[in-house]
Amino acid sequence: MLLFPDVIEDGLDFRCHFYANHRWFFVLGALLAPIDAMDTLLKGRAHFISQGPLYVVTLLLVCVLNIAAASTRRERFHAFFAIFFLIYLLAFISINLRLLA
């Protein structure tokens, strides 16, 4: 619903549609990092620091890669971004779950 048009016409090229409308999606993704950082800081500076350096790296990666994805139409970058981000987030979650145990 968010990435595809309301009415899907026969012969619609989804690749062309994606690259014509992809910027807003990645700009929203880039905004998640500073919003999350502000939310974490509202819980206190000690709480923010307790998240560790990997948290800050993750926020920077999310922001920078989403801005890059919003500004480029290169298919190779978008393919890399999708695979890298999935693997990175799974690794980030597993590291944090291991720390909680």
Secondary structure by P-SEA (a helix, b strand, c coil): cccccccccccccaaaaaaacaaaaaaaaaaaaaaaaaaaaaacaaaaaaccaaaaaaaaaaaaaaaaaaccccaaaaaaaaaaaaaaaaaaaaaaaaaac
